[in-house]
Amino acid sequence: MNIYDISRPSFWTCDGCDRSIRDGEYRHNCTVCADFDYCEQCANTISPPHPHPMREELAYGRIPKSSITAVDMATGIEKAFDMYCNR
């Protein structure tokens, strides 16, 4: 089982190359600027680098509604662990 679904887009776009950061990829988030992110490649290659500290985080996207079903609590907790195992 692959824990990352890099075919699914996340909520973030790289401010360096304007590419959509995929679910499960690392994004580099500025700790000072509002909504400023770099993909892994831009964080390592852009010159001059961003002036504020950047924090590496896993990007994540929406969970498909078809994978959410109401069951008993134990099954729901198990399903949550499976869905969010990369966070």
N, C-alpha and C positions, 0 to 999 in steps of 0.2 A: 504494500500500500504506500503510495506517495503522499507524504504529509503536506506538500505544497502544491497548490494548483496554479502554476505560473501562467496558465492559459487564461485565467480570470483577471481582469483589471482590478486595481485597488482604487482607493479614493484619491491618490496623489499623482501629480505630474512633476517631472524633473524641471526645475527652473533653469537648468543649464542647457539641456538639449531639447526640452519640450516633449520628451517621450513619456508615455504613461508608464508608471512604475507598477509592475505586476504583483499580484498576491503572492506573498512568500519571499519576495526580493527584499534586500536591505535598502532602506532609504536613509538619507542623512538629513536630519531635521535641525534647522537653526533654533537655538534656545532663546534667541532674542527677537528675531523677525517673525511676524505673524505669517503663517502659511508659506514658508520658504523651505524647499526640499531639493536635494540633489540625489540622483541615482548613484550607484556604486562607482561607475566609470567617471562621471563628472566630479565626484568628490575627490577622486585620486588624480585627475588630470587638469582641471580648470586652473588657469593661471591668470591673474593672481587669485589665490584662494579667498573664500568668503571670510570677511573680517571678524565674524562672531563664531563662538564655539558651535560645533555641529555634533548632534547625538545620533548614533546609529540605532535604527529601529527596524523591525520587520513591518513591511507594508501589508495591509489586509484589505480585502474587499467584502462585498455583500455575500451572505450565505444564501444559496438558492432555496427558495421557499419549499420546493418539492422534497427537500431533505428533512424538513421539520414536520414531525407528526406527534400527536398527543398520545402518550402511553403512560405507564406507571412511572413513579419518580426514579427508581433505580435505572430504568432504561433511558429516561431523559438525561440523567447525569452522565451515563455512559456515552450517550450520543453527543453531549456537550464536550466531553473530553476528546472524542473523535473529531468533531468539527473545529475545535480551537486548539488542537495539539501543537500548532506552530506559533502560538502567541505566548 
